[in-house]
Amino acid sequence: MKEAEIPENEEERLRSLRRLDVLDTPEEEVFDRITRIASAVFGMPISLVSLIDEERQWFKSRVGLDATETPRNISFCGHAIHTDVPLIVPDATKDDRFADNPLVTGELGLRFYAGVPLRIADGARLGTLCIIDQKPRQFSAGEIAILSDLAGIAVRELELRRVSLSDTLTGTFNRRMFEKLGALEFSRARRNKEHFCFAILGVDDLDRINDTFGRDAGDTVLVAFARVCEDFLRNEDVFFRLGGAEFGILLGNTMPDAAIDAMNRLRQMVEVIPVDHDDNSIVLTVSAGVAAMGPADMSLDTMVQRADVALDVARKLGCNRVEIN
């Protein structure tokens, strides 16, 4: 048996998957409808919406299979997520990658597999819509097209989850997503004994901007600030709007000095990029508070509290600065 290789962008792929907050969620009719249609259209006993997590493939929807997940290392879908091209296996017993796979030799008796990667807008392939039979089959180009269309519907539904976790003004992740993903990232960093920092950034004097130029100008400033941050940050950093003029950043694999340096560079970048609104050019400044994970931090909440205190200190010292606590 040939185990699927780990994609080069695995960390980013897993982050994209977890940002959707879909793993281990209850059954949903919209996904169940897709798998029912797939089984009916192609006459397949098994149809799955499969998502590839770190060590397992988990089924958001399933027809004809009792298991809710299987190990990733024996999954066919783990192979399918490497390209955008559907993976078609007419007879697994004649394919060197799968002939001695437990899913083939065991009780399931898998023979035919067709899986279309679920690729979302950021480029991450999260899993597949796949159909399975216990007898060899051929699959035509027309059938591949139909299965791909159904996979596209599944992708659209996954993307809608992202919208529900996004801030309506800036398009960044919202506080609900921060509370969910932040806890996961904190736990992962502790488990792997990695350096981990959290930063709160606040746009300075937003009330003054609103009073001087109007609330529309304040909204324009927040959107422009969010775009600068997203362009500046690394792929592994996760950016949120926490509310009002405040934003948060999860900085994985980052030591305190590096976090402070990054926030200072971001602060300086914001300062030299004026925001145009109507006939006005608005100069922004931003303050930031940073907290680094320490032995006493049992949850992200304590880091958030310390970062918030550091942000207050930065503001009391005149704004447009970075402080750590």
MORAZI-V10966 format. One line per field, one symbol per residue. ss: DSSP state (a for helix, b for strand, c for the rest). phi: phi as a letter, one per 30 degrees, with the letter a starting at -180 (. if undefined). psi: psi as a letter, one per 20 degrees, with the letter a starting at -180 (. if undefined). Layout:
ss = ???
phi = ???
psi = ???
//
This chain:
ss = cccccccccaaaaaaaaaacccccccccaaaaaaaaaaaaaacccbbbbbbbcccbbbbbbbbcccccbbbaaaccaaaaccccccbbbccaaacccccccaaaaccccccbbbbbbbbcccccbbbbbbbbbcccccccaaaaaaaaaaaaaaaaaaaaaaaacbccccccbcaaaaaaaaaaaaaaaaaacccbbbbbbbbccaaaaaaaacaaaaaaaaaaaaaaaaaacccccbbbbbbccbbbbbbbcccaaaaaaaaaaaaaaaacccbbbccbbbcccbbbbbbbcccccccaaaaaaaaaaaaaaaaacccccbbbc
phi = .cddddedceddddddddddhcdicddbeddddddddddddcicdbbbccccdebbcccdbabibddcabdddcddddddddbddeccbdbddccedbecdedcdcddidbcbbbcdccdddjdcclbcbbbbcbdbcbddddedddddddddddeddddddddccdddciddcdededddedddddddddchcdabbbccbddhdddddddcjddddddddddddddddddddeddbcbcdkhccbbbccdhbdeddddddddddeddddccdcdbhccccccbbcbcbbcdbeddcadeddddddddddddedddjihabbbb
psi = poqqqpqhkgghghggghhilhpkrrqphhhhhghggggggikphppqoppoagjrppohqqpjphqirrqhijqhhhhhjiripqopnhohijohhihjphhgibhhlpgpppppqnoahjipohbqoqqqqjqqrqprhhhggghhghhhgggghghhhhgijqphgiirqahghghghghghghggghjlqqpqppppppqkhgggghgiqhhhgghggggggggghhhqrhiqppqohqcjpqqppnqlpqghhgggghhhgghghhjnqppocjqoppqqqqqpqppprhioirhghggghhgghggggghjjrlrpqq.
//
